[in-house]
Every structure is written in structure tokens, then in C-alpha cells.
């Protein structure tokens, strides 16, 4: 959708970005003291450019993810992917999956999809929610031409309780549901831009847990 915006408009909006300080992982009463969960992808390194097949310019699949290190007392895991550089007041949600089993170790390529009736949990008890374009599943990165590199921030939360929310919560409702329940978190960043080099490494300087 955003690929059809004229480059001059993307360039004009280059300084208009939601901002890393508005990511869910840095909100008060959500931010963990340390990023102790190990979150990675066999498809790209953290801070590196996302392969095209995971974007709106390719097949639009969700990337494979691997994690470990959930602390004792973890009841469930939750994954949220946000675009910190969207030209909007708040980061754009690209994926939301909650109540992932505590013994799960990752998600396969293309796994973030609605695989049943809308709002219903999957066989493992997890639930794929709506992204900012209001459909269940992975919203492929689609930055405006000329807007520069965007950081797509994968945030994994280890929670002390399973998430009790409506069948398709928005970003704000999800954040309220996990406040005070985050035992640990992990972070992975993929960048993407149209016709411009990715900007590696900026996430480390801009994203810090509020109480770190």
C-alpha cells in the first residue's frame, strides 16, 4: 500500500516518525530490568536488513524466530513486532501473538498467520491477533519510498500469567494486559527501506528499558 506513495512525499515526511521511545517494551511497568531472553532469527542478524521475502516487496512471509532463556515462573510468552519509524503518532503493529507456550522455542517461517476462525486460539493455546491494518497475521514491512530505513522491532515477553484479553486486542489493550507481569524480555531488530541502505546499529542507542 505505502509503496504507491510518491518518493517526494516520503522524503518530505522523513523526520516524521513514531520514535523508539514509544515502543511497548520501554513503557513504564513493562520494561524489564535486563533483556535476558535470547531472541534471534536464522534469516537475519539483529540490526541487519530484512530479506525481501519477508516484506511487501516479496512473498510477505513472517520470518523464522528462535528463542530461549525464559526464567522460572514464566506462564506464557508473547510476541509483538512494531515499526518504530512509521510516520504516525505511535509505532505500527506488524504482528501480535500471545499465550505462546512456555516450552516453545520459536516460530517457523510463515507461522504468523490466522490458521482458524478469527479470534480463536490455535492448537497450542496461542493466539494471533490483528496488526495495524486490522487483519490477523503478519503485516509485511512496507515503508514509504524516500522515507529512509525503518526499524522493525521484535519484542518477546516472558509473562508471569497468561494474557487475558479480548479475542483481537489492540496495541494499547495488550500493553495494559502485560503491565506488571513481564519477567524478562528479548529484542531483535530487522531494518528495511526502499531504494536506500539500511541503518544498522541505531536501535542499541535508542531503545533502553526505562528502569535499566
C-alpha positions in Angstrom: 0.0 0.0 0.0 2.6 2.5 1.1 4.8 1.7 -1.9 2.5 3.7 -4.1 3.2 7.0 -2.2 5.3 9.3 -4.3 9.0 9.5 -3.3 8.8 13.2 -2.8 6.1 12.7 -0.1 8.2 10.1 1.7 11.2 12.4 1.7 9.1 15.2 3.0 7.9 13.0 5.9 11.4 11.7 6.6 11.6 13.4 10.0 8.1 12.3 11.0 8.5 9.1 12.9 6.7 7.4 15.9 10.0 7.1 17.7 11.8 4.3 19.6 10.8 5.8 22.9 7.2 4.8 22.2 7.9 1.1 21.7 5.9 -1.1 24.1 9.0 -2.7 25.6 10.1 0.7 27.0 6.7 1.6 28.6 6.6 2.1 32.3 5.8 -1.1 34.3 6.5 -3.1 31.2 10.2 -2.6 30.6 12.3 -5.4 32.2 15.5 -4.6 34.0 17.5 -6.6 31.5 16.9 -8.2 28.1 17.6 -11.7 29.3 15.6 -13.6 26.8 17.7 -14.7 23.7 15.7 -13.8 20.6 17.2 -14.3 17.1 16.4 -15.3 13.6 18.3 -17.8 11.3 17.3 -15.5 8.4 18.9 -12.2 9.5 21.2 -10.8 12.2 19.9 -8.2 14.7 20.3 -4.8 13.2 20.6 -6.1 9.7 18.3 -5.7 6.7 15.3 -8.0 6.4 15.4 -10.3 3.4 12.9 -9.1 0.8 10.8 -12.3 1.1 9.6 -11.1 4.5 8.4 -7.7 3.1 5.7 -6.3 0.9 8.2 -6.4 -1.9 8.5 -10.2 -1.7 6.3 -13.1 -0.5 5.3 -11.2 2.6 6.0 -14.2 4.9 6.8 -13.7 8.6 10.4 -14.5 9.4 11.6 -17.5 11.4 12.3 -16.8 15.0 14.2 -18.7 17.7 14.3 -18.0 21.5 15.4 -19.4 24.8 16.0 -18.3 28.4 12.5 -18.0 29.9 13.0 -17.6 33.6 11.4 -19.7 36.3 7.8 -18.7 36.9 7.1 -17.9 33.3 3.5 -18.9 32.5 3.4 -17.8 28.8 5.3 -15.9 26.2 4.1 -13.1 23.9 5.5 -11.6 20.8 4.9 -8.1 19.5 6.5 -6.6 16.4 6.4 -2.8 15.9 7.7 -0.3 13.3 9.3 2.4 15.4 9.9 4.6 12.3 6.3 4.7 11.0 5.2 8.3 10.1 2.5 8.1 12.7 2.0 9.1 16.4 2.6 5.6 17.6 4.6 2.6 16.2 2.8 0.5 13.7 2.0 -3.1 14.8 3.2 -5.7 12.4 2.4 -8.8 14.5 1.0 -9.8 17.8 1.0 -13.3 19.2 0.1 -14.0 22.8 -0.1 -17.1 25.1 2.7 -18.9 23.4 3.6 -22.0 25.4 6.4 -21.5 27.9 8.2 -24.5 26.4 8.1 -23.2 22.9 11.4 -22.4 21.3 10.5 -20.3 18.3 8.2 -19.8 15.2 8.8 -21.2 11.8 8.9 -19.1 8.7 5.4 -18.0 7.7 3.9 -19.1 11.0 2.3 -15.8 12.0 -0.9 -16.3 10.1 -4.6 -16.8 11.1 -5.0 -20.5 10.9 -8.6 -20.8 12.0 -11.7 -18.7 12.7 -10.9 -15.1 13.6 -10.2 -14.7 17.3 -9.9 -18.4 18.1 -6.8 -19.8 19.8 -4.5 -22.2 17.9 -3.9 -25.8 18.9 -1.0 -24.9 21.2 -3.2 -22.3 23.0 -1.5 -19.3 21.4 -3.5 -16.6 19.6 -2.5 -14.5 16.6 -4.0 -11.0 16.8 -4.7 -8.2 14.4 -2.0 -5.9 13.1 -2.4 -2.2 12.5 -4.1 -2.9 9.1 -6.8 -4.8 11.0 -6.2 -8.4 9.8 -4.8 -11.3 11.7 -1.3 -12.3 11.0 2.0 -10.7 9.8 1.9 -7.3 8.2 4.8 -7.2 5.8 7.1 -4.2 6.1 6.0 -1.6 3.5 7.9 1.7 4.2 7.2 4.7 2.0 9.7 5.3 -0.7 12.1 8.1 0.2 11.4 7.8 3.9 14.6 6.1 4.8 15.3 2.9 6.8 12.7 1.6 9.3 13.4 -0.5 12.4 11.1 -3.4 12.8 11.4 -4.3 16.4 10.6 -7.9 17.5 9.8 -7.9 21.3 9.4 -11.1 23.1 8.0 -11.1 26.7 8.1 -13.8 29.4 4.9 -13.3 31.5 4.1 -14.4 35.0 0.5 -15.1 33.9 -1.3 -15.9 30.6 -2.8 -12.9 28.9 -6.5 -12.4 29.4 -7.7 -10.0 26.6 -10.4 -9.7 24.0 -10.1 -12.0 21.0 -8.3 -9.3 19.0 -6.7 -6.8 21.3 -5.1 -3.6 20.0 -1.7 -2.4 20.9 -2.9 -0.4 24.0 -5.0 -3.2 25.4 -2.2 -5.7 25.0 0.2 -3.3 26.8 -2.3 -2.9 29.7 -2.7 -6.7 29.9 1.0 -7.4 30.3 1.9 -4.5 32.7 3.4 -5.7 35.9 3.6 -9.3 34.5 6.8 -9.1 32.5 9.5 -11.3 34.0 12.0 -10.9 31.1 12.2 -9.8 27.5 14.2 -10.2 24.4 14.7 -7.9 21.4 15.5 -8.4 17.8 15.6 -5.7 15.1 15.3 -6.0 11.3 15.6 -3.0 9.1 14.1 -2.2 5.7 13.9 0.6 3.3 13.0 1.2 -0.3 16.0 2.1 -2.6 18.2 3.1 0.3 20.8 1.3 2.5 19.6 0.1 5.9 20.8 2.0 9.0 22.3 -0.7 11.3 23.1 -0.2 14.9 20.9 2.7 15.8 18.5 0.6 17.9 21.1 -0.1 20.5 21.4 3.5 21.3 17.8 4.4 21.1 16.0 1.5 22.9 16.7 1.1 26.5 14.4 -0.3 29.2 13.0 2.5 31.3 14.3 1.1 34.5 17.5 -0.3 33.3 
